[in-house]
């Protein structure tokens, strides 16, 4: 019989507990005692800022592990508009990476994580500019929603509400929205549609976490501050809060934020912005929530007694008291979210006390609707305490044949065969299901807003008894394997389409004398099917299928396709494969893999940006020196250039290239480039052409970039359609393609960043951009002739514009490498 699977709809708070409930592990009794302190404490803090990596991990670590309060970080964005030190992923891909990095950071420092629907659209210089992109009421609604769900006693903002002063516009906006949400969350007339799911909530105080980066902050006598010790040593955990914070901060690897813990004492200051006055502590007059529910006072007293009598040497002796607390907690009738959470945490504490290992695993990572899956349930109880009536439920199917007694380190292994139900959706991140609108993710389901990630695709309900009390926990289905280097590895089990597509080129340039052929692969998870390939947005006369072959070993059809458009036209074509049964598939399965985060999967249209232009392109040999990683080489290849990555910096090797392009942040990351800088300049002197893309101010491996001196600044122009001035007769704007004002239209996110300054007289500066209300900023692109060759340095964001298929920027970059 085909067995359906369970796809449960978890409560708002439960995602943060998934890892707690899925598998327990043996922990030192000092750590268990620390968890018991957290179980008893009911205070809550919501920390609010704009981006991943904005949070103060030192403060979160101290509050979570020193004060034992539950701390959550609300990041308005997922960091989609940032830069990536690890690879070429930008935009929505980078947002997914940084989401997972934040979750790893919270696992490290003890906090939890929330987001709004706001998209990070890049650097913003003022909150007015920010709120021209974000719909204020929508983002404010999300902040209010999180406050009402999490129900914090105090809110802390990373930034203040004073525009300017070097603050990112997103930063200032996060503080503005936090202060407004502080008032509105308690107002039932504000966002009343939320009240079918949540209740109004009044936070007692809101603070600003004043800047104390150098440890030299001087409090103002006119302001009221709470002081938090953030450098203390926690003897239960064996670490200082600074060490925990550094480990948490280091999880932001895509930003290059590896951190070394500060040594010694440290203090953070919280300046009161609104709310009830206090004398010393930020938590003054905040009562225990246990006193708000019938029976809660007794439960709190029992927890205190257990803390006082906790047996570190024989931890199983503590089980009797824990079971009594659990019994009384189960009798409480309140549906308060914090109380439900405490129940789950108590169960997890008991699992850890016993050292239980529970997992639901399979030997494959990807599955599709209707596929038969072989999985295994593993339950191991190393203690002498008996687990009885063990059973697993998948939807309406119970695997009750495993009612063995589990104890004394004798594991239970049960094979579980089932079919993936058609009701299980693809593992698309929920915020990417609908098209993006107005710099906000379009999330239709109110209950999903704020969550860091999707609910688990497939999970089983595990039930057993301990001393006649029934326990239920959910186990996510995971892909488990052994890596020769890393040992045991687990990854999320992921649902993908039965049929998906691949495109060999995301940009097709129809240029004079060039007739590119694109490969479209149709991948079948089960068996090859017959069907028809077409293209949305193209007439049948605008493409031609040159050939098709079946690759039986890879279960795929491979089509060879050419395109034709009118002169100077751009079109987004979406490949579509329609089966003989009439089902259409048009998605690409995208995978992102880094060892510090789980494997990521998302789906995007099988789109191809077809551009018909009259550009002059030589198609010569281009050398590319990689930096932090970008997707510029693939665009150059699509233009017809012969692109090679340079690892050999000998003059003989360099001399073969018409031009050499240096990738983004290469002088921040590529030591070999710096060691061979003189060879690069000699290549220019001998007649070569070098184009260097942007680098950040710090850390720089050298400050000697070009044949004549210049410095890198923090200057940038953030408005993508900002005004500009141009020397139209300059060679980079006139040859071999004539650049016009039209070519600076429809750019994405920004003009450029980290422009250069202190420019030696030997350079010319043909383009000057200008953000609204600011002075023109030179230094976006500088040019010089050196010996027989040319040297160009540019802070223009070609690394964003070229992969986005912006024709004018591509045309300008062609001119740079054709000098």
N, C-alpha and C positions, 0 to 999 in steps of 0.2 A: 504494500500500500504506500502511496506517496504521502509523505508526512510534511505538512506545512510547518513553517517556522514562526517563532514569536518575534514580533516587531512592536515592542511596547512603547507607549508615549510616556516618557518620564516627566516628573514634576520639574518645575523651573530650577530648583536648587540641586537636583540629583546629579547633573553632569559633573559637578565638582567632586562628587563622591564616587564616581564610576571606578576610578583606580583603587579606591579604598575597599569597595565591595567585591571587586573581581578576584582578588587574590590577597591572601594574608601572608605574613612572613614572620619568622622569628626575629625578635628585636631585643636588645639589651633591656634589662628591667629598669634601668634609669630612664631610657627613652619611653618605656611604657608608663612610668610614673609621670613623665612630662606630658604624655598624652592624656593622662587622667586629670592633670591640672587643667588642661585645655577643655576637657569634657565638662568639668564643673563650671568653668567661667562662661558667662553669657554675654559679655559686652562685645560690641561690634563697631568696626571702623571702616568707612568707605573712603579710599584714597582716589582722587580724580586728577587726571592729566590728559594729554592729547594723543600721545603716541606710545607704542612699545619703546622701551628704554627711557621714558620720561620719569618713571616711578623711582622713588627713593627706596632702594632695596634695604638700606641700612635701617631706616625707620620701620619698614614693614617687618624686617627680621626681629627687631627689638620688641615691637608691639605684639607680634604673633608668638614669639618664643619667650620673651621676658614678662610681658603683661598677660600672656596666654589668651589674648582677645582674638576673635575671628576678624581678619583683615581681608578686604577685597580691593582689588585695583580695577577701576573703570578707566579704560583707555578709550577715548572717543573714536580713534581710528585703529586700523590694523597695520599702519605703517606702509601702506601701498605706494606712497610717493617717495619713499626713501631710496637710499643707495645700498648696494649689495657688495660686501667685501668677498663673499664666498664664490659667487658665480654670476651668470648673466641674467638670472631671474629678476624681473622688475614688475611693477604694477601689481595686478591681482596675484601673480605668483609669489612675489616678495611678501605681499600681505599674508598669504598662507604660511610662509616660512616664519615670519615674525610672530604670527599668532601662536604657532607651536613653540617658538622660543620663549614667549611669555608664559605659556603653560608649564614649560620646564623650569622657568625661573620661580613660578609660584610653588611648584612641587618642592623646590629647594628651600625657599624662605618661609613656607607655611601659609601663604596667602591663597586666594582664589582670584579668578579672572573674569571680567566682563568687558563687553564692547558695545558701542552704539553702531548705527548704520552709516555713520559718516565715513567718507572715503578721503584718505590722505592724498590731496591733489598737489603736493609739493610745498615748498617754502612759501609762507605768506608773511608779509611785513606788518600787517595791521588786522585787528579783528573785523573791521569793516569789510576788508577784502575777503576774509575768510567767510563771512556770512553773506557775501554776494555769491559764493559758490554753494555753501550749505544752506538748506532751508532751516532757518533757526528753530521754528516750532517743531519740526520733525526731530531734530537732534535733542532739543530740550525735552521733548516728550520721552525720548529714550532714557535720558538721565533721570527724569522723574520716575519712569518705570523701574529702573534698577534700584533707586532709593526705596520705592514702595515694596519691591521684592526682597531686597537684602535687609531692610529695616535697620540702618546703622544708628548707633547712639551719637556718634560724631562723624563729621565729614572733614577730610583734610584735602586741600588743594596743593598741588606742586607749585603752581604759579599764581601770581596776583592779577588783579583786574586793571592794572595800569598799562595802557598801550604804550608801545615803544620800549625804551630802555634795553634794547637788544632782544626783547622777547619775540619769538615766533608768533604770528597772528593766531595760529591754532592754539598755542599755549595760553595766551590771554583769553581766548574764547572759552577754553575749558574752565577757567576760573569764573568767567561771567556766567556760564550756564550752570555751574555748580551752585553759585550763590542764589540764582533764581530758582533752581530746583529745591534748594533748602526750604524756601517758602512754599512753593507750589505743591510739593509732595503731600503736604498736610491739607491742602485745599480740595475738597471734593468736587468743586466746580472746574478744577483744572484737569484736563484730559479725562473726562468722566468715563469714556469708553473702556479705560483700563480697569475700572472698578468692578467689572464682572469677574475679574481674575484676582485682584489685589484690593487692599484697603488703604485709605490715606495713612500717611506716616509722618510724624513730626520728629525730626532729628533734634537733639538737644543743643548742639553747638556745631559751628563750622569754623575751621582754622585754616590759615595759610602757613604752609611749611616753609618758613623763611629760609633764604639761601645762606648756607653756612659751609660752602665748599672748601674753604681754606681753614676752617676752624677759628676764624677771627671775627665772627659776627658779634656786634655790640647791640644788645637790646635797647630799644627806645623807651625812655621813662614814661612816655605818654601812652604806651600800648601795654596790653595784658598778654603775657606769654605763659604757656605751659612748657616745661622742659622735659625731654625724654633722653635718658642715658642710652646711647646706642653703641658703645664700645665695650660693654661689660662681658665677662666670661660666664657662660652657662655651664655649670659643673655637671648637670644632667646630660647635656648634649656633647660636652667636651669641646666646645667651640665658643669663640666670642661671636657676638652678633655681627661684628665687622667681617669675620670669616664667612659666616653664612651669607651675608650680603654680597661679598665678593664672588662667592660661588654662584649665587643667583644672577648677579650682573654678567658674569662670564657666559651665561646661557645666551646672551644677545650676540651670538657669533657672527651673524650676517652684518652686524654693524661694527665688528672689530672692537668689542667692548670687554675684552678680557681684563679682569680686575685683580689687583693685589690688595689683600686686606690691610686696612690701616692698623697700626699698632698703638695700643694704649686707649685711654678713655676718650669719649667723644660725646657731644651733646647736640641734639636737634631742638630747635625752638619752633613752637606752634603759636602763631599770633591769632588771637581771637578776632573773628570777623563779624559774626552774628551769633545770637543765642544767649543762653543763660550765663550770667557771670560766674566766676569761680575764684577761689583763693590760690590754690596750689596745683591741683591735679586737673588734667583735661577731663577726667572721668568722675569728677565730684558730683554727688547727688544723682548718680545713675544707678538705679536699684537693680538687684539681681532679678532676672526674668523668671527664675524659679518661683519667686513669690507671687507671680501673676497667675499661676495655674493651681487648681485644686490638687493637693498632694505634692506640689513642687517643693515646698519648704522641707518636707520630710526627705524627699529625694536628695536635695542639696545637703541636708545634714548627714545622710548616709554616705554621700560622696566624700564629705569632709572626714567622716570617721574612717573610711577606707584609706584616704590619704595619710591620716595619722598612724594607721596600723599596717600600712602597706608592707608586705613581706617581699623583700628584694631577693632573698636567697632561695625561697621556695614559692615562686610566683603562683603556682596552682592553688595555693592556700587562699589566694585572693578571690578565687572563682565564686565561692559561696556568697560573698558579699555582693559581687557583681551581678549574680543571678537574682538576688533579692532586689537590687536596684532596677534591674531590667523588668522584673515582674511588676513593680510599682509604676515604672515608667509606662508600661503597656496598658495600665489601668487608667491613665490620665486621658480624659476625653477631649482635651484641647486639640485643635487642628493647626495651631501656630506653626509656621514653617520651621522656625528655629528648633522647636521641640521634635518635629519629625526628623530633622537633621541630627539632633542629639541621639535619637534612638538608633539611627544608622551608624553613628560614630561609636556608640556603646557596643553594638554588635561587632564592628570591626575591631574594637579594642579586645573583645573576648577572643576573636579569631587570632589576633596577634599573640595574646597570652598563651593560647594553646599551641601556637606555631603552625596553624593550619596552612596547607598549600592546596588551593583549588583553582583549576584551570579548565577551560573548554577550548580545545585547540584542533587545528587541522593542518595538513601538510601542503596547502596551497594558499596563495595570497589573494587571488582574484576569482570571483565567481559571477555567474550571470543567472538571470531569471529562468527557473525551470531546471537548472543543473542539479544533478545528484551530488551530494557532498558527503564525504566520510570524515567524521570528526571523532574526538575522544574526550571524554570527561575524566579528569584526574582529581581525586580527593585523597589527601594524605594527612593523617593526624598523628604527629609524633608523641603526643601525650598519652597518659593512661585514662584520660576522661573519654567516655564512650560517645561516639556520634551514632545515632540510630535512625532508622527510617529514612535513609538517604534516597532522594529521588530527584530526577531532572525533568522539567517540563518545557517542551517546545510548543508554544501555542496550545493546542488542545491535545497534544500527545504527551503522555507521561511515560518516562522510562523508569518503571517502578521495580524492575528486576534487580536493582542494585541495592536493595534494602539490607545490605550487609552491615555489620558493626565495624566502624572505622576507629582504630585505636592502636597505640603502641607501634607506630611507625610502619604499619602495614598498609600500603596504598591500595586504593580502589581504582581500577582502570575499566572504563566502559566504552565500547564502540557505539557511536551514535550516527546512524545513516538517515539522511533526510533530503528533501528537495527544496531548493530555494523558491519561496512563494513569489508569485507574480505581483503580490502587493508590496513587496520590498522595493523601495525606490533605489535608483542609482546613488552611489556615494558622492554626489555632487555637494560641495559645501553649500549650506542652506542659503548663504548670502549671495551666491552666484547663480541661483536657479533662474531668477528673472533678470531681464536686461537692466543695466545701470541707468539711473535717471538723476540728473542734477546733482552730481557728486555725492549721491547717497545710494547705498545698496537697497534694492526694492525687496523687502521682506513682508510677505502678506500675512503670515501667522504671527499675531502679537506675542504669543507665548514663546516664540523662538528668539525674539529680540533680546539682545544682551548676552546670549549664550556664546561661549567662545568657539564652540564647534558643534558638529552634528551629534545627534543621538547615535548610539551604537546600531549598526545595521542589523546584526543578528546576535541574539543573546539567549541564554537559557536561564530558567529560574531553578535554582538549586534549593532544595528543602531538606532539613534534617532536624533532629532533636538532640538537645543536651539537657540531661536531668529533667526530662519531660517538658521542657520549654521548646517550642518550635521556632526555628530560625529559617528565614528566607533571604536569599541573596541572589543577585543577577551576575552571571558570568558572560562577558562578551566573547564571541567566537574570535579567536586570534590565529594568525598564521605563525607557527613555531618551527624554527629550524636551527641547526647548529652551523655556525660560521667557523672556518678553520682558524681565523684570527681572533674574532670577538666572542667565540663560544656561543652560548644560547642567545638567540635573538627572537623577539616577538614583534610582529607587525599587525596592524589592524586588518581584519578580513574585509575586503572591499568588493562592492557590487559594481560591475561594469556592463556596458551593452553587449548583447550577443553578437552584434556586428558593429564595428567601428571603422573609421577611415584614417588614412595617413596621407599627407601631401608633402611632396619633396621640396616644394618652394612655397613660402608664404607670400613672397612678392615676385611677380612676373613682370619684367620690363620689356616691352615691345619697342625696341630701338632700331634705328636704320641698320639694315644688314644683319639683324639678329632675329632668329625665329626659335625662341626657347621651347623646349619640350618638357612638360611637367609629368611626373609620375604620381598617380593616385592609386594607393593600395587600399583595397577593401578587405578587412581582416574578419575572419569567421572563427568564433570560439568553438563551434561544434563541427560543422562541415560546410564546404563551399556550396553556395546557393546561386541559382541563376537570377539575373536581374538586370536593371538598366542604370547606367550612370548618367546623370544630368547635372546642370548647374543652375542654382537659383540666381536670378539677376542677369542671366545671359540667355540670349536667343540661341537657337540651334545653329544659326549661321555664324555665331561668334566663337564657336569652339569646334574642334574636330578631334575625334578619337582615332588616333593613328594606329593603335593596336592594343590587344588585350591578351594576357596569358594567365593561366591558372598555375599557382605554385602549390601543389598538393601537399608537399611536406610542411609548408608554413601555413596552410589553410588560408590562402589569400588569392584574390584576383588583383592583377596589376595592370592598370590602364596607362597608356601613353597619350597625352593630350596636348594640343597646341591651341592658341587663342588668337583672336584678331578683334581689334576695336577701331573706332574712328581716331583720327589724329588728335593728340593732346586730350585724351580722355582717360578717366580713372574709374574703375568699377570693382566692387567687392563681389567676387563669385563664390558661392557656397556649393561645394560638391555634395551630391545627394545620390545615394544608392537605394533604389526601390526594388524590393524582391518581387518574384512572380506572384506572390500572395498579396502584394499591394502595400507592404510595410516599408516606410522610408526611414533610412538612417543617414544622419548628416553630421555626426559628432566625431571629434578626435579625442582619444583618451590621453591625457597629459599626465606624466609622472614626474615627481620631484623627490630626490633621494639625497639626504645628508645623514650622517651617522648620529648627530646629536639630537635629531628629532625623528618622529615616525615618518615612514614613507607617505607621501601625499599624492592624491589622485584628484583630478578635476577634469571636466569635460567642456570643450569649446567647439563652436561650429567649424567645419572643415573648410575654412574660408581661404581664399587666395586673392590678394590685392593685385589686380591687373592694371598696369599703367602703360599707356601708349604715349610715347613722347618722341621728340626729334632731337634728343640730347646727343652731343658728341662724346663718345666714350671710346678710349683707345683699346680697352681690353687687355692692357699690359700686365706684367707680373708685379704683384704687390706683396711686400713683406709686412707681416703684422706681428707686433710685439705685444703680447698679452700682459694686462695689468690685473686688476681685480676681477675682470670678466665682463664681457659685453657681447652683444649680438651683431656688431657692425660687420665682422668678416662675412657672415652669411649674406648680408645685403650686397656687399661688394661682389661676392661670387655671383649673385643673381644678376648683377649689372654686366656680367661678362668678364670681370677681372679674374686673373689667375692668382689666387690668394694662398700664401704659404705662411705658416707660423714660424717665426724666427727663434731658433734656439742657438744657432751657430752665429756668433757675432764677428767672425773674421771678416776682414775687408774683402776677401775674395768672394765670400758668400753674399755679403751685403751688396756688392757691386752688380749683381745680376738683376736687382729690382729697379723698376721704373720709379717707384715711390715706396717709402716705408711709413707705415702708420703705427703710432704708439697708442695702445689701448688706455682706457680710463684708469687713473690712479696707479699707473705703472711705476712712477717714481715714489710711490708709497709702499709698493709691494714687491717689485721685481729687482732683486739684488744683482742678478746677472746683467741686467740692463745698465745699472749704475756702474758696475765694474767695467763695462765696455762703452761707457759714454763717449770717450774720446774717439773710438772707432766709428761711432754713429756720426759724430761731427766731421770726421775725416771723410766719411761717405758723402756728406753734404758738400764739403769743400771740393771734392772730386767731381761734382756735378749731379749728385743725387737730390732727392726731394724728401723731406721728413715732415710729417704732420703729427704733432703731439696733442693728445686730448687731455682733458682736465685732470688735475691732481688736487688733493685737499691740503690744507695748511700743515696739518700734523697727523701722524709722524712722516716726515720726508726723509728719504734715504740720502738725498743730496739736494742742494739748492742751486746747483749748476746745471741748468737744463739746456740752454741754448748757446750759440756762439757769442752772444752779448748778454749782459745781465738783465734780469727782471725778477720780480718777486711775486708770489702767489698771495692774493688777499682773500677775504671772505665776501667780497663784493659779488652780487648776483642780481639778475633781473628776473623776477618771478612771474610776471604776467606774460602769458604766451603770445598775446597779440599786442604787446607794448610798442610804442612808437620807437623809431630808430632814425639814425642818420647814416648815409653811406656815400663813399667815394665810388661812384658808378664806373669811373674810368680805371679804377685799380685793377690790376691783372686778375686777382682772385674773383672779382665780380664781373669781369668782361671776357675772360678766356678760359677754356674754349667755348663756354656757354654764356650767353648774356643773361646776367641776373637782373631781375626787375623787382619793383615793389611788390608785385603780386606773389613773388616767391617767398615772401615773409608772412603770408597769410596761412591760417589754419594749422599753426604749430600746436604742439601739445605740452601741457604742464608748465613750461618755463622757456625762457630764452637761453639762459645759461647760468653757470655758477662758478665760484672761485676764480673770478677774473684776475688778470695779472695787473700789477702796479709797479712803480719804480722802473719804468720801461726805458732801456737805454736808447739813445738817439738813432741807433742803427735800424730800429724797427719802424714799420708803418702800421697804422691802426685803421683799416678801411671801414669798420662797422662800429657804431656806438649805439647801444641800446639804452632805454630809459624807462624805468617804472613810473607810473602815473604819480605826479606830485613830487618827484625826485629829480635831481640833476642827472644829466646824461652820464653814463658809466662807460668809460673807455676800458680797453683791456680784454674784450671778449674774444678778439682774434688779432694776433700780431704776425707780421710777415717781414722777412728780411732775405736778402741775397747774401750768401756767404761763399766766397770762392766762386766756383762754377755752378753752385747749386742753390737751393732755396730751403729755408727753415720756417715752419709755421707752428705757432702754439695757439690753441683755442680752448676757451671755456664754454663755448656754445654746446648745448646738450645734444650733440649728434647721437650719442648713445641712446637717447630716447626717441629722437625724431626719425632716425633711419629705420629702426625696427617697427615704428608706428606707420611707416610708409608715407611720410610727409614729403610730397614731391619737391617743393622748393628747397627744403633742407638737403634732400638727396642731391639735387642739382648743384647746390653750393659745395657740397662735399666732393662731388666729382671734380669740380674746378680746383679744389685744394690739392687733390692727388694727381691732377693732370699738369701741375706747374712744372 
